[in-house]
Amino acid sequence: MKGKYLKQWFLVCAAAAIFFSCSTARSDVKQTNLLADVEPFSIGTVSASFDKIFSSDVVTTDVEVIFYPRKNEVALGFRYDLLQYWQFWDEEGRKQFAEALNRYKDDFSNQALSTSYSKSRAIYGKVNGRCEWKTLSISGIYRSSPVVELGYRFKVGSPYFSTHQMKAKEETGLNPKGITESQAFAMYFTRAQGEDLARLFDQAFLLGLLGDRARQGVAESGRDAYIEK
């Protein structure tokens, strides 16, 4: 097990050295969160559902999953209610998501779910989040640091694992008279959809992606790549 993590750490260091020379990291990157000085890149797409406007049902949409190695964050990018959102999850938040999903699956299997959303929407805890959004016609990006509740909800008779992003103060001041806070909204996942996202949230998986990019970079440089088992 120790050798496995040493290998992953070697790959992360290699990725940083190959792509952006991490010996002099940028001053705007928090060193405690830095995995590699690498530009954000898409790692996949998952499906999630949102409340359908003027309906009690949900609408399903594709959500792009983007990895930010400089901050060790994963962002969920999607459009909802005429806005483009990026919802950021740090390492601790991603762990909480996976743990909450497992608890939900246990409650589902044991038929222990409640139909009262006031009781269930934060039953698995809360996460300190970060959110960015923009209107589709304006280039400015707004930011907030909302709390995200982890729970579940029944929609049209079917249960969903849910993340409920609460309202939070807008932090950039781009439009202080018009947009003063981020809106509340929920994302809903079937068990299979939640598992798909949990796999992309996994820290070992993310480190492995950096290792793959390191190998690719070494190959493109014309050098021999040798990684110990």
MARDO-800159 format. One record per residue (C-alpha): residue in one letter; x, y, z. Coordinates in steps of 0.2 Angstrom, whole numbers, plus 5000, padded with zeros to 4 digits. Each point is the difference from the previous one (the first is absolute). Layout:
N
AXYZ ...
END
This chain:
229
M500050005000 K501450125004 G500849974983 K498450044992 Y499950175008 L501850034996 K499749964982 Q498550124999 W501150145009 F501449974987 L498750024986 V499350165007 C501850085001 A500449944983 A498450084993 A500550165008 A501750004994 I499649964982 F498650124997 F500450155010 S501649995010 C499350005017 S501650055009 T499450185000 A498149985003 R498950154996 S499750125014 D498149994998 V499949815003 K499749945018 Q501549895004 T499149895012 N498849954986 L501149994985 L500249834992 A500850064984 D500250174991 V498949934986 E498550094991 P498349935004 F499449864989 S498349914997 I500049825007 G498349954994 T498150035000 V498649945012 S498250015000 A499050095014 S498250075002 F499450175005 D498350075005 K498950024984 I499350184999 F498250015004 S499949815004 S500349885014 D501049894989 V501850014996 V501050034983 T501649904997 T501550084992 D501949974997 V501250075012 E501850024995 V501349955014 I501650115000 F501649975010 Y501050145007 P501749935005 R500650175006 K498750015014 N499649815001 E498250044996 V498749924988 A498750114992 L498349954994 G499650114985 F498250014994 R498650114994 Y498450035010 D498750135000 L500850114987 L501750005009 Q501749914998 Y500649935016 W501649935007 Q499849915017 F501749975008 W500449855012 D501649995009 E500749845006 E499149995017 G498450054992 R500249864987 K500349875014 Q498450065009 F499149984984 A500549824998 E499749965018 A498350084999 L499649904985 N500449845008 R498950045015 Y498650044988 K500249834991 D500049915017 D498450095005 F499249974983 S500449815001 N499350005018 Q498550094995 A500350135013 L499750164989 S498850145006 T498950094988 S500250165010 Y501350114991 S500250115015 K500749855009 S500949934986 R500950144990 A501550015012 I499949845009 Y501749954994 G500950165005 K500550164992 V501550064989 N500950174999 G499950034981 R500550124987 C499050064985 E500350104984 W498650054988 K499650124985 T498650044990 L500149944982 S500050174993 I501350095012 S501849955001 G500250055019 I500249855012 Y499250015017 R500649915015 S499349945017 S500549875014 P498349915003 V499749865012 V499449844991 E498949885009 L500149814997 G498449905001 Y498649934989 R498350044994 F498549924992 K499550074983 V498449944992 G500149845011 S501849964997 P501450035012 Y501650094995 F501750035009 S500150195000 T501250155003 H499150165004 Q501050164998 M499450135011 K500050194997 A501650095003 K500650184999 E500850054983 E501850045002 T500750094985 G498850165001 L499850004981 N498250055001 P499750055018 K498350084996 G499449854990 I500849845005 T500449995019 E499949815003 S500149834991 Q498449914998 A499549845009 F499849844990 A500149815002 M500849874989 Y499249825000 F500949844997 T499449824998 R501149885009 A500949964983 Q500350184996 G500650045017 E501349854999 D500650074983 L500450175008 A500749925015 R501349914989 L500550164992 F500150085017 D501249875007 Q501750075004 A501049844995 F499150014983 L500550184998 L501849975004 G500049864987 L499450124987 L501550125004 G501149854998 D499349964983 R500350174995 A501849995006 R500349854990 Q499350084985 G501150155003 V501649905001 A499649904984 E499750174991 S501750065006 G500949864992 R500749935017 D499849835007 A498849985014 Y500449885014 I498849995015 E500449875014 K498649885005 
END
